[in-house]
Amino acid sequence: MDDLLQWRSEFPILDQTTYLISHSLGAMPRRTRERLNEYADVWSTRGIRAWSEGWWEMPRSVGDLVGCIIGAVPGEVIMHQNVSVGASLVMSCFDFRPPRNQIVTESLNFPSNLYLDHALERNGAEVVTVPTPDGITVPLEAMLEAITERTQIVSLSHVIFKSAFIQDLAAIIAKAQAVGAYVLADLYQSAGTVPLHVGELGLDFATGGSVKWLLGGPGAGYLYVRRDLWPRLEPKLTGWAAHAAPFNFEPGRQQYADDIYRFAHGSPAIPALYAARSGYEIIAEVGVERIRAKSQRQTALLIDLALAAGLKVNSPRQPERRGGTVVIDVPHGAQVVKELQARDVLVDYRPGAGLRASPHFYTRDDELERLIREVQDVLATRAYEKHPAGAAH
Protein backbone atom coordinates (compact mmCIF):
# COMPACT_ATOMS: atom_id res chain seq x y z
CA MET A 1 0.00 0.00 0.00
CA ASP A 2 1.18 3.50 -0.87
CA ASP A 3 -0.06 5.77 1.91
CA LEU A 4 1.12 8.88 0.04
CA LEU A 5 -1.68 8.38 -2.46
CA GLN A 6 -4.09 9.72 0.15
CA TRP A 7 -2.88 13.15 -0.97
CA ARG A 8 -4.29 12.74 -4.48
CA SER A 9 -7.62 14.26 -3.47
CA GLU A 10 -5.77 17.49 -2.64
CA PHE A 11 -4.93 18.04 -6.33
CA PRO A 12 -7.95 18.50 -8.63
CA ILE A 13 -6.09 17.98 -11.91
CA LEU A 14 -5.26 14.39 -10.97
CA ASP A 15 -8.93 13.44 -11.33
CA GLN A 16 -8.76 13.53 -15.12
CA THR A 17 -5.08 13.85 -16.07
CA THR A 18 -1.98 11.68 -15.91
CA TYR A 19 0.21 14.38 -14.42
CA LEU A 20 3.92 13.64 -14.83
CA ILE A 21 5.28 17.15 -15.19
CA SER A 22 5.97 18.32 -11.63
CA HIS A 23 9.57 19.06 -12.69
CA SER A 24 8.08 21.92 -14.74
CA LEU A 25 4.80 22.91 -13.05
CA GLY A 26 3.60 21.09 -9.96
CA ALA A 27 -0.08 20.28 -9.60
CA MET A 28 -2.07 23.02 -7.85
CA PRO A 29 -3.26 22.13 -4.34
CA ARG A 30 -6.98 22.51 -3.80
CA ARG A 31 -6.40 24.84 -0.86
CA THR A 32 -4.46 27.31 -3.04
CA ARG A 33 -7.77 28.67 -4.32
CA GLU A 34 -8.73 29.41 -0.71
CA ARG A 35 -5.44 31.21 -0.15
CA LEU A 36 -5.94 33.39 -3.21
CA ASN A 37 -9.46 34.18 -2.03
CA GLU A 38 -7.93 35.11 1.31
CA TYR A 39 -5.64 37.57 -0.46
CA ALA A 40 -8.61 39.15 -2.24
CA ASP A 41 -10.57 39.33 1.02
CA VAL A 42 -7.71 40.98 2.90
CA TRP A 43 -7.12 43.53 0.17
CA SER A 44 -10.80 44.32 -0.21
CA THR A 45 -11.47 44.70 3.53
CA ARG A 46 -8.22 45.89 5.08
CA GLY A 47 -6.81 47.97 2.22
CA ILE A 48 -3.58 49.80 3.06
CA ARG A 49 -3.66 48.34 6.58
CA ALA A 50 -2.75 44.94 5.11
CA TRP A 51 0.89 45.98 4.81
CA SER A 52 1.28 46.37 8.56
CA GLU A 53 -0.97 43.39 9.28
CA GLY A 54 1.19 40.79 7.56
CA TRP A 55 1.97 41.69 3.98
CA TRP A 56 5.28 43.37 4.74
CA GLU A 57 6.50 40.32 6.65
CA MET A 58 5.41 37.81 4.00
CA PRO A 59 8.74 37.69 2.08
CA ARG A 60 10.33 36.46 5.31
CA SER A 61 7.44 34.47 6.82
CA VAL A 62 6.78 32.60 3.58
CA GLY A 63 10.54 32.23 3.18
CA ASP A 64 10.60 30.46 6.52
CA LEU A 65 8.27 27.81 5.07
CA VAL A 66 10.84 27.19 2.34
CA GLY A 67 13.60 27.24 4.92
CA CYS A 68 11.98 24.31 6.75
CA ILE A 69 12.26 22.27 3.56
CA ILE A 70 15.87 23.13 2.63
CA GLY A 71 17.38 23.19 6.12
CA ALA A 72 17.66 26.91 6.76
CA VAL A 73 17.21 28.63 10.11
CA PRO A 74 14.16 30.93 10.40
CA GLY A 75 14.95 34.36 8.98
CA GLU A 76 17.55 33.16 6.45
CA VAL A 77 15.30 32.98 3.36
CA ILE A 78 13.62 35.85 1.57
CA MET A 79 11.17 35.57 -1.29
CA HIS A 80 11.71 37.04 -4.74
CA GLN A 81 9.91 36.75 -8.05
CA ASN A 82 12.23 34.14 -9.59
CA VAL A 83 15.72 32.65 -9.65
CA SER A 84 17.02 35.23 -12.10
CA VAL A 85 16.30 38.00 -9.60
CA GLY A 86 17.76 36.08 -6.66
CA ALA A 87 20.92 35.07 -8.52
CA SER A 88 21.40 38.58 -9.94
CA LEU A 89 21.11 40.04 -6.47
CA VAL A 90 23.80 37.68 -5.17
CA MET A 91 26.13 38.40 -8.08
CA SER A 92 25.68 42.14 -7.55
CA CYS A 93 27.45 41.76 -4.19
CA PHE A 94 30.78 41.02 -5.86
CA ASP A 95 33.52 42.84 -7.70
CA PHE A 96 34.70 40.88 -10.72
CA ARG A 97 37.94 42.69 -11.35
CA PRO A 98 41.03 40.45 -11.67
CA PRO A 99 42.65 38.47 -10.24
CA ARG A 100 39.71 36.86 -8.36
CA ASN A 101 37.21 37.35 -11.14
CA GLN A 102 36.24 33.84 -12.24
CA ILE A 103 32.74 32.41 -12.21
CA VAL A 104 32.83 28.62 -12.40
CA THR A 105 29.74 26.98 -13.84
CA GLU A 106 28.74 23.93 -15.87
CA SER A 107 27.56 23.70 -19.47
CA LEU A 108 24.43 21.88 -18.25
CA ASN A 109 23.44 24.69 -15.89
CA PHE A 110 20.02 26.17 -16.56
CA PRO A 111 20.31 28.75 -19.38
CA SER A 112 18.97 31.63 -17.28
CA ASN A 113 21.93 31.19 -14.92
CA LEU A 114 24.38 30.98 -17.80
CA TYR A 115 22.97 34.15 -19.37
CA LEU A 116 23.59 36.01 -16.11
CA ASP A 117 27.10 34.60 -15.75
CA HIS A 118 28.08 35.69 -19.24
CA ALA A 119 26.43 39.09 -18.85
CA LEU A 120 28.87 39.69 -15.99
CA GLU A 121 31.76 39.40 -18.44
CA ARG A 122 30.99 43.06 -19.16
CA ASN A 123 31.95 43.75 -15.53
CA GLY A 124 35.25 41.89 -15.83
CA ALA A 125 34.12 38.36 -14.96
CA GLU A 126 35.80 35.39 -16.58
CA VAL A 127 33.37 32.50 -17.00
CA VAL A 128 34.88 29.02 -16.67
CA THR A 129 32.43 26.45 -18.00
CA VAL A 130 32.88 22.78 -17.17
CA PRO A 131 31.73 20.66 -20.14
CA THR A 132 29.68 17.50 -20.07
CA PRO A 133 31.10 14.35 -21.68
CA ASP A 134 27.72 12.77 -22.36
CA GLY A 135 24.97 15.40 -22.11
CA ILE A 136 23.86 13.84 -18.82
CA THR A 137 26.57 14.23 -16.19
CA VAL A 138 29.09 16.81 -14.98
CA PRO A 139 32.32 15.11 -13.83
CA LEU A 140 33.00 16.02 -10.21
CA GLU A 141 36.75 15.93 -10.78
CA ALA A 142 36.45 18.51 -13.54
CA MET A 143 34.31 20.78 -11.37
CA LEU A 144 36.76 20.60 -8.50
CA GLU A 145 39.74 21.22 -10.79
CA ALA A 146 38.07 24.33 -12.23
CA ILE A 147 37.73 25.93 -8.78
CA THR A 148 40.97 27.81 -8.01
CA GLU A 149 42.27 30.79 -6.07
CA ARG A 150 41.00 32.94 -8.95
CA THR A 151 37.41 31.77 -8.44
CA GLN A 152 35.07 34.35 -6.96
CA ILE A 153 31.90 32.25 -7.05
CA VAL A 154 30.72 28.85 -8.24
CA SER A 155 27.29 29.04 -9.86
CA LEU A 156 25.73 25.62 -10.38
CA SER A 157 22.50 23.64 -10.51
CA HIS A 158 22.19 21.08 -7.74
CA VAL A 159 20.14 18.84 -10.04
CA ILE A 160 20.62 19.21 -13.79
CA PHE A 161 17.36 20.10 -15.53
CA LYS A 162 18.14 18.16 -18.72
CA SER A 163 19.01 14.83 -17.12
CA ALA A 164 18.21 14.92 -13.36
CA PHE A 165 21.89 14.29 -12.55
CA ILE A 166 22.65 15.26 -8.94
CA GLN A 167 25.88 17.14 -8.33
CA ASP A 168 27.96 16.57 -5.21
CA LEU A 169 27.32 19.84 -3.39
CA ALA A 170 29.32 18.87 -0.32
CA ALA A 171 32.50 18.21 -2.28
CA ILE A 172 32.11 21.36 -4.37
CA ILE A 173 31.48 23.53 -1.31
CA ALA A 174 34.51 22.05 0.46
CA LYS A 175 36.79 22.86 -2.49
CA ALA A 176 35.38 26.37 -2.80
CA GLN A 177 35.89 27.06 0.90
CA ALA A 178 39.46 25.78 0.68
CA VAL A 179 40.36 28.42 -1.92
CA GLY A 180 38.20 31.26 -0.54
CA ALA A 181 35.42 31.11 -3.11
CA TYR A 182 31.65 31.20 -2.65
CA VAL A 183 28.98 28.80 -3.93
CA LEU A 184 25.57 29.76 -5.32
CA ALA A 185 23.36 26.70 -5.89
CA ASP A 186 20.17 26.64 -7.93
CA LEU A 187 17.90 24.23 -6.04
CA TYR A 188 14.96 24.43 -8.44
CA GLN A 189 15.13 20.76 -9.46
CA SER A 190 15.95 19.41 -6.00
CA ALA A 191 14.03 21.26 -3.27
CA GLY A 192 10.91 19.28 -2.48
CA THR A 193 12.07 15.98 -3.95
CA VAL A 194 15.75 15.56 -2.95
CA PRO A 195 16.61 16.05 0.73
CA LEU A 196 19.22 18.69 1.48
CA HIS A 197 20.28 20.85 4.41
CA VAL A 198 21.89 24.13 3.39
CA GLY A 199 23.05 24.84 6.94
CA GLU A 200 24.84 21.54 7.43
CA LEU A 201 26.40 21.82 3.96
CA GLY A 202 27.75 25.29 4.73
CA LEU A 203 26.28 26.54 1.46
CA ASP A 204 26.73 30.28 0.95
CA PHE A 205 23.75 31.06 -1.29
CA ALA A 206 20.80 29.15 -2.68
CA THR A 207 18.06 30.14 -5.06
CA GLY A 208 15.03 28.30 -6.33
CA GLY A 209 11.38 28.69 -7.10
CA SER A 210 7.96 27.35 -6.32
CA VAL A 211 6.76 26.37 -9.78
CA LYS A 212 7.99 22.78 -9.73
CA TRP A 213 8.31 20.22 -6.92
CA LEU A 214 7.25 22.72 -4.24
CA LEU A 215 3.78 23.03 -5.80
CA GLY A 216 3.62 26.77 -5.20
CA GLY A 217 3.00 28.13 -8.68
CA PRO A 218 4.81 30.91 -10.58
CA GLY A 219 6.09 34.21 -9.26
CA ALA A 220 7.49 33.02 -5.92
CA GLY A 221 11.24 32.47 -6.03
CA TYR A 222 13.42 32.38 -2.94
CA LEU A 223 16.92 33.32 -1.86
CA TYR A 224 18.91 31.84 1.02
CA VAL A 225 21.99 33.69 2.29
CA ARG A 226 24.23 32.21 4.98
CA ARG A 227 23.76 34.37 8.05
CA ASP A 228 27.40 35.11 8.84
CA LEU A 229 27.83 36.60 5.35
CA TRP A 230 25.21 39.30 5.82
CA PRO A 231 27.41 42.06 7.33
CA ARG A 232 30.01 41.90 4.55
CA LEU A 233 27.67 41.92 1.54
CA GLU A 234 26.14 45.02 -0.05
CA PRO A 235 24.03 44.13 -3.09
CA LYS A 236 24.11 46.59 -5.97
CA LEU A 237 20.76 45.24 -7.08
CA THR A 238 18.77 46.82 -4.28
CA GLY A 239 15.72 48.89 -3.50
CA TRP A 240 13.69 50.53 -0.80
CA ALA A 241 12.63 47.25 0.84
CA ALA A 242 16.29 46.51 1.64
CA HIS A 243 16.74 49.72 3.64
CA ALA A 244 17.23 49.58 7.40
CA ALA A 245 14.28 51.97 7.82
CA PRO A 246 12.33 51.70 4.57
CA PHE A 247 9.34 53.72 5.71
CA ASN A 248 11.54 56.71 6.54
CA PHE A 249 12.01 57.11 2.76
CA GLU A 250 15.49 58.57 3.20
CA PRO A 251 17.28 59.88 0.09
CA GLY A 252 20.91 59.16 -0.76
CA ARG A 253 22.97 56.01 -0.38
CA GLN A 254 21.42 52.74 0.69
CA GLN A 255 21.56 51.99 4.41
CA TYR A 256 21.20 48.22 4.36
CA ALA A 257 18.98 46.33 6.76
CA ASP A 258 20.85 44.08 9.16
CA ASP A 259 18.60 41.07 8.59
CA ILE A 260 17.56 39.03 5.52
CA TYR A 261 15.73 42.10 4.16
CA ARG A 262 19.21 43.31 3.28
CA PHE A 263 18.71 41.06 0.25
CA ALA A 264 15.30 42.42 -0.74
CA HIS A 265 14.78 45.02 -3.45
CA GLY A 266 11.41 46.58 -4.33
CA SER A 267 7.87 45.83 -3.24
CA PRO A 268 7.11 42.08 -2.94
CA ALA A 269 4.70 40.14 -5.16
CA ILE A 270 2.08 39.49 -2.49
CA PRO A 271 -0.43 37.43 -4.54
CA ALA A 272 2.26 34.94 -5.53
CA LEU A 273 3.24 34.52 -1.88
CA TYR A 274 -0.33 33.70 -0.92
CA ALA A 275 -0.46 31.14 -3.72
CA ALA A 276 2.84 29.51 -2.77
CA ARG A 277 2.15 28.82 0.90
CA SER A 278 -0.08 25.77 0.44
CA GLY A 279 2.49 23.84 -1.55
CA TYR A 280 5.24 24.48 0.98
CA GLU A 281 3.03 23.37 3.84
CA ILE A 282 2.06 20.16 2.06
CA ILE A 283 5.65 19.27 1.16
CA ALA A 284 6.73 19.84 4.76
CA GLU A 285 3.85 17.72 6.05
CA VAL A 286 4.50 14.84 3.67
CA GLY A 287 8.25 15.04 4.30
CA VAL A 288 11.00 15.21 1.70
CA GLU A 289 12.58 11.97 2.92
CA ARG A 290 9.34 10.08 2.21
CA ILE A 291 8.97 11.85 -1.14
CA ARG A 292 12.53 10.88 -2.04
CA ALA A 293 12.03 7.22 -1.19
CA LYS A 294 8.97 6.99 -3.41
CA SER A 295 10.65 9.01 -6.15
CA GLN A 296 13.63 6.67 -6.29
CA ARG A 297 11.34 3.66 -6.55
CA GLN A 298 9.09 5.15 -9.22
CA THR A 299 11.86 6.64 -11.34
CA ALA A 300 13.55 3.22 -11.31
CA LEU A 301 10.26 1.66 -12.41
CA LEU A 302 9.84 4.21 -15.18
CA ILE A 303 13.37 3.60 -16.42
CA ASP A 304 12.74 -0.15 -16.51
CA LEU A 305 9.48 0.36 -18.40
CA ALA A 306 11.15 2.67 -20.94
CA LEU A 307 14.07 0.33 -21.53
CA ALA A 308 11.73 -2.66 -21.89
CA ALA A 309 9.91 -0.68 -24.59
CA GLY A 310 13.16 -0.16 -26.46
CA LEU A 311 13.46 3.52 -25.57
CA LYS A 312 16.72 5.28 -24.67
CA VAL A 313 17.00 6.86 -21.22
CA ASN A 314 19.10 10.01 -20.72
CA SER A 315 19.13 10.03 -16.91
CA PRO A 316 21.55 8.41 -14.46
CA ARG A 317 20.78 4.78 -13.62
CA GLN A 318 22.23 5.04 -10.10
CA PRO A 319 19.35 6.17 -7.84
CA GLU A 320 21.62 8.22 -5.58
CA ARG A 321 22.80 10.28 -8.59
CA ARG A 322 19.31 10.80 -10.03
CA GLY A 323 16.77 13.47 -9.08
CA GLY A 324 13.05 13.14 -9.56
CA THR A 325 12.89 13.24 -13.36
CA VAL A 326 13.42 10.57 -16.00
CA VAL A 327 14.48 11.79 -19.45
CA ILE A 328 13.49 9.49 -22.30
CA ASP A 329 14.96 10.05 -25.76
CA VAL A 330 11.87 9.54 -27.90
CA PRO A 331 11.93 9.99 -31.70
CA HIS A 332 10.02 13.09 -32.78
CA GLY A 333 9.97 14.05 -29.11
CA ALA A 334 8.38 17.52 -29.39
CA GLN A 335 5.53 16.26 -31.56
CA VAL A 336 5.04 13.17 -29.38
CA VAL A 337 4.66 15.40 -26.32
CA LYS A 338 2.00 17.45 -28.11
CA GLU A 339 0.01 14.31 -28.87
CA LEU A 340 0.39 13.08 -25.30
CA GLN A 341 -0.97 16.39 -24.04
CA ALA A 342 -4.01 15.93 -26.29
CA ARG A 343 -4.52 12.58 -24.55
CA ASP A 344 -4.30 14.17 -21.07
CA VAL A 345 -0.84 12.74 -20.39
CA LEU A 346 1.30 15.69 -19.35
CA VAL A 347 5.06 15.57 -19.78
CA ASP A 348 7.41 17.93 -21.63
CA TYR A 349 10.32 17.94 -24.06
CA ARG A 350 13.69 19.67 -24.00
CA PRO A 351 15.94 19.89 -27.08
CA GLY A 352 19.09 17.84 -26.77
CA ALA A 353 17.61 15.83 -23.92
CA GLY A 354 14.25 14.25 -24.66
CA LEU A 355 10.86 13.71 -23.09
CA ARG A 356 10.94 14.57 -19.38
CA ALA A 357 8.60 12.73 -17.02
CA SER A 358 8.42 13.09 -13.26
CA PRO A 359 6.40 11.09 -10.78
CA HIS A 360 5.73 12.94 -7.52
CA PHE A 361 4.37 11.68 -4.21
CA TYR A 362 0.83 11.75 -5.62
CA THR A 363 1.62 9.55 -8.64
CA ARG A 364 0.25 6.01 -9.06
CA ASP A 365 2.43 3.28 -10.58
CA ASP A 366 -0.13 2.56 -13.30
CA GLU A 367 0.24 6.14 -14.54
CA LEU A 368 3.86 5.37 -15.41
CA GLU A 369 2.72 2.32 -17.29
CA ARG A 370 0.15 4.42 -19.15
CA LEU A 371 2.81 6.91 -20.22
CA ILE A 372 4.94 4.24 -21.87
CA ARG A 373 1.90 2.60 -23.50
CA GLU A 374 0.80 5.93 -24.93
CA VAL A 375 4.29 6.74 -26.21
CA GLN A 376 4.43 3.36 -27.96
CA ASP A 377 1.01 3.93 -29.50
CA VAL A 378 1.86 7.44 -30.69
CA LEU A 379 5.02 6.14 -32.36
CA ALA A 380 3.38 3.03 -33.81
CA THR A 381 0.40 4.91 -35.29
CA ARG A 382 2.50 7.94 -36.30
CA ALA A 383 0.00 10.10 -34.42
CA TYR A 384 2.79 12.62 -33.83
CA GLU A 385 2.42 13.64 -37.49
CA LYS A 386 -0.73 15.55 -36.53
CA HIS A 387 1.46 18.11 -34.79
CA PRO A 388 3.93 20.49 -36.41
CA ALA A 389 7.60 20.14 -35.65
CA GLY A 390 8.99 22.42 -32.96
CA ALA A 391 9.59 22.56 -29.25
CA ALA A 392 6.72 21.77 -26.92
CA HIS A 393 6.30 23.71 -23.69
C-alpha positions in Angstrom: 0.0 0.0 0.0 1.2 3.5 -0.9 -0.1 5.8 1.9 1.1 8.9 0.0 -1.7 8.4 -2.5 -4.1 9.7 0.2 -2.9 13.1 -1.0 -4.3 12.7 -4.5 -7.6 14.3 -3.5 -5.8 17.5 -2.6 -4.9 18.0 -6.3 -7.9 18.5 -8.6 -6.1 18.0 -11.9 -5.3 14.4 -11.0 -8.9 13.4 -11.3 -8.8 13.5 -15.1 -5.1 13.8 -16.1 -2.0 11.7 -15.9 0.2 14.4 -14.4 3.9 13.6 -14.8 5.3 17.2 -15.2 6.0 18.3 -11.6 9.6 19.1 -12.7 8.1 21.9 -14.7 4.8 22.9 -13.0 3.6 21.1 -10.0 -0.1 20.3 -9.6 -2.1 23.0 -7.8 -3.3 22.1 -4.3 -7.0 22.5 -3.8 -6.4 24.8 -0.9 -4.5 27.3 -3.0 -7.8 28.7 -4.3 -8.7 29.4 -0.7 -5.4 31.2 -0.1 -5.9 33.4 -3.2 -9.5 34.2 -2.0 -7.9 35.1 1.3 -5.6 37.6 -0.5 -8.6 39.2 -2.2 -10.6 39.3 1.0 -7.7 41.0 2.9 -7.1 43.5 0.2 -10.8 44.3 -0.2 -11.5 44.7 3.5 -8.2 45.9 5.1 -6.8 48.0 2.2 -3.6 49.8 3.1 -3.7 48.3 6.6 -2.8 44.9 5.1 0.9 46.0 4.8 1.3 46.4 8.6 -1.0 43.4 9.3 1.2 40.8 7.6 2.0 41.7 4.0 5.3 43.4 4.7 6.5 40.3 6.6 5.4 37.8 4.0 8.7 37.7 2.1 10.3 36.5 5.3 7.4 34.5 6.8 6.8 32.6 3.6 10.5 32.2 3.2 10.6 30.5 6.5 8.3 27.8 5.1 10.8 27.2 2.3 13.6 27.2 4.9 12.0 24.3 6.8 12.3 22.3 3.6 15.9 23.1 2.6 17.4 23.2 6.1 17.7 26.9 6.8 17.2 28.6 10.1 14.2 30.9 10.4 14.9 34.4 9.0 17.5 33.2 6.4 15.3 33.0 3.4 13.6 35.9 1.6 11.2 35.6 -1.3 11.7 37.0 -4.7 9.9 36.8 -8.0 12.2 34.1 -9.6 15.7 32.7 -9.6 17.0 35.2 -12.1 16.3 38.0 -9.6 17.8 36.1 -6.7 20.9 35.1 -8.5 21.4 38.6 -9.9 21.1 40.0 -6.5 23.8 37.7 -5.2 26.1 38.4 -8.1 25.7 42.1 -7.5 27.4 41.8 -4.2 30.8 41.0 -5.9 33.5 42.8 -7.7 34.7 40.9 -10.7 37.9 42.7 -11.3 41.0 40.4 -11.7 42.6 38.5 -10.2 39.7 36.9 -8.4 37.2 37.3 -11.1 36.2 33.8 -12.2 32.7 32.4 -12.2 32.8 28.6 -12.4 29.7 27.0 -13.8 28.7 23.9 -15.9 27.6 23.7 -19.5 24.4 21.9 -18.2 23.4 24.7 -15.9 20.0 26.2 -16.6 20.3 28.7 -19.4 19.0 31.6 -17.3 21.9 31.2 -14.9 24.4 31.0 -17.8 23.0 34.1 -19.4 23.6 36.0 -16.1 27.1 34.6 -15.8 28.1 35.7 -19.2 26.4 39.1 -18.8 28.9 39.7 -16.0 31.8 39.4 -18.4 31.0 43.1 -19.2 32.0 43.7 -15.5 35.2 41.9 -15.8 34.1 38.4 -15.0 35.8 35.4 -16.6 33.4 32.5 -17.0 34.9 29.0 -16.7 32.4 26.5 -18.0 32.9 22.8 -17.2 31.7 20.7 -20.1 29.7 17.5 -20.1 31.1 14.4 -21.7 27.7 12.8 -22.4 25.0 15.4 -22.1 23.9 13.8 -18.8 26.6 14.2 -16.2 29.1 16.8 -15.0 32.3 15.1 -13.8 33.0 16.0 -10.2 36.8 15.9 -10.8 36.4 18.5 -13.5 34.3 20.8 -11.4 36.8 20.6 -8.5 39.7 21.2 -10.8 38.1 24.3 -12.2 37.7 25.9 -8.8 41.0 27.8 -8.0 42.3 30.8 -6.1 41.0 32.9 -8.9 37.4 31.8 -8.4 35.1 34.3 -7.0 31.9 32.3 -7.1 30.7 28.8 -8.2 27.3 29.0 -9.9 25.7 25.6 -10.4 22.5 23.6 -10.5 22.2 21.1 -7.7 20.1 18.8 -10.0 20.6 19.2 -13.8 17.4 20.1 -15.5 18.1 18.2 -18.7 19.0 14.8 -17.1 18.2 14.9 -13.4 21.9 14.3 -12.5 22.7 15.3 -8.9 25.9 17.1 -8.3 28.0 16.6 -5.2 27.3 19.8 -3.4 29.3 18.9 -0.3 32.5 18.2 -2.3 32.1 21.4 -4.4 31.5 23.5 -1.3 34.5 22.0 0.5 36.8 22.9 -2.5 35.4 26.4 -2.8 35.9 27.1 0.9 39.5 25.8 0.7 40.4 28.4 -1.9 38.2 31.3 -0.5 35.4 31.1 -3.1 31.6 31.2 -2.7 29.0 28.8 -3.9 25.6 29.8 -5.3 23.4 26.7 -5.9 20.2 26.6 -7.9 17.9 24.2 -6.0 15.0 24.4 -8.4 15.1 20.8 -9.5 16.0 19.4 -6.0 14.0 21.3 -3.3 10.9 19.3 -2.5 12.1 16.0 -4.0 15.8 15.6 -3.0 16.6 16.1 0.7 19.2 18.7 1.5 20.3 20.9 4.4 21.9 24.1 3.4 23.0 24.8 6.9 24.8 21.5 7.4 26.4 21.8 4.0 27.8 25.3 4.7 26.3 26.5 1.5 26.7 30.3 0.9 23.8 31.1 -1.3 20.8 29.1 -2.7 18.1 30.1 -5.1 15.0 28.3 -6.3 11.4 28.7 -7.1 8.0 27.3 -6.3 6.8 26.4 -9.8 8.0 22.8 -9.7 8.3 20.2 -6.9 7.2 22.7 -4.2 3.8 23.0 -5.8 3.6 26.8 -5.2 3.0 28.1 -8.7 4.8 30.9 -10.6 6.1 34.2 -9.3 7.5 33.0 -5.9 11.2 32.5 -6.0 13.4 32.4 -2.9 16.9 33.3 -1.9 18.9 31.8 1.0 22.0 33.7 2.3 24.2 32.2 5.0 23.8 34.4 8.1 27.4 35.1 8.8 27.8 36.6 5.4 25.2 39.3 5.8 27.4 42.1 7.3 30.0 41.9 4.6 27.7 41.9 1.5 26.1 45.0 0.0 24.0 44.1 -3.1 24.1 46.6 -6.0 20.8 45.2 -7.1 18.8 46.8 -4.3 15.7 48.9 -3.5 13.7 50.5 -0.8 12.6 47.3 0.8 16.3 46.5 1.6 16.7 49.7 3.6 17.2 49.6 7.4 14.3 52.0 7.8 12.3 51.7 4.6 9.3 53.7 5.7 11.5 56.7 6.5 12.0 57.1 2.8 15.5 58.6 3.2 17.3 59.9 0.1 20.9 59.2 -0.8 23.0 56.0 -0.4 21.4 52.7 0.7 21.6 52.0 4.4 21.2 48.2 4.4 19.0 46.3 6.8 20.9 44.1 9.2 18.6 41.1 8.6 17.6 39.0 5.5 15.7 42.1 4.2 19.2 43.3 3.3 18.7 41.1 0.2 15.3 42.4 -0.7 14.8 45.0 -3.4 11.4 46.6 -4.3 7.9 45.8 -3.2 7.1 42.1 -2.9 4.7 40.1 -5.2 2.1 39.5 -2.5 -0.4 37.4 -4.5 2.3 34.9 -5.5 3.2 34.5 -1.9 -0.3 33.7 -0.9 -0.5 31.1 -3.7 2.8 29.5 -2.8 2.2 28.8 0.9 -0.1 25.8 0.4 2.5 23.8 -1.6 5.2 24.5 1.0 3.0 23.4 3.8 2.1 20.2 2.1 5.7 19.3 1.2 6.7 19.8 4.8 3.9 17.7 6.1 4.5 14.8 3.7 8.3 15.0 4.3 11.0 15.2 1.7 12.6 12.0 2.9 9.3 10.1 2.2 9.0 11.8 -1.1 12.5 10.9 -2.0 12.0 7.2 -1.2 9.0 7.0 -3.4 10.6 9.0 -6.2 13.6 6.7 -6.3 11.3 3.7 -6.5 9.1 5.2 -9.2 11.9 6.6 -11.3 13.6 3.2 -11.3 10.3 1.7 -12.4 9.8 4.2 -15.2 13.4 3.6 -16.4 12.7 -0.1 -16.5 9.5 0.4 -18.4 11.1 2.7 -20.9 14.1 0.3 -21.5 11.7 -2.7 -21.9 9.9 -0.7 -24.6 13.2 -0.2 -26.5 13.5 3.5 -25.6 16.7 5.3 -24.7 17.0 6.9 -21.2 19.1 10.0 -20.7 19.1 10.0 -16.9 21.5 8.4 -14.5 20.8 4.8 -13.6 22.2 5.0 -10.1 19.4 6.2 -7.8 21.6 8.2 -5.6 22.8 10.3 -8.6 19.3 10.8 -10.0 16.8 13.5 -9.1 13.0 13.1 -9.6 12.9 13.2 -13.4 13.4 10.6 -16.0 14.5 11.8 -19.4 13.5 9.5 -22.3 15.0 10.1 -25.8 11.9 9.5 -27.9 11.9 10.0 -31.7 10.0 13.1 -32.8 10.0 14.1 -29.1 8.4 17.5 -29.4 5.5 16.3 -31.6 5.0 13.2 -29.4 4.7 15.4 -26.3 2.0 17.5 -28.1 0.0 14.3 -28.9 0.4 13.1 -25.3 -1.0 16.4 -24.0 -4.0 15.9 -26.3 -4.5 12.6 -24.6 -4.3 14.2 -21.1 -0.8 12.7 -20.4 1.3 15.7 -19.4 5.1 15.6 -19.8 7.4 17.9 -21.6 10.3 17.9 -24.1 13.7 19.7 -24.0 15.9 19.9 -27.1 19.1 17.8 -26.8 17.6 15.8 -23.9 14.2 14.2 -24.7 10.9 13.7 -23.1 10.9 14.6 -19.4 8.6 12.7 -17.0 8.4 13.1 -13.3 6.4 11.1 -10.8 5.7 12.9 -7.5 4.4 11.7 -4.2 0.8 11.8 -5.6 1.6 9.5 -8.6 0.3 6.0 -9.1 2.4 3.3 -10.6 -0.1 2.6 -13.3 0.2 6.1 -14.5 3.9 5.4 -15.4 2.7 2.3 -17.3 0.2 4.4 -19.1 2.8 6.9 -20.2 4.9 4.2 -21.9 1.9 2.6 -23.5 0.8 5.9 -24.9 4.3 6.7 -26.2 4.4 3.4 -28.0 1.0 3.9 -29.5 1.9 7.4 -30.7 5.0 6.1 -32.4 3.4 3.0 -33.8 0.4 4.9 -35.3 2.5 7.9 -36.3 0.0 10.1 -34.4 2.8 12.6 -33.8 2.4 13.6 -37.5 -0.7 15.5 -36.5 1.5 18.1 -34.8 3.9 20.5 -36.4 7.6 20.1 -35.6 9.0 22.4 -33.0 9.6 22.6 -29.3 6.7 21.8 -26.9 6.3 23.7 -23.7 
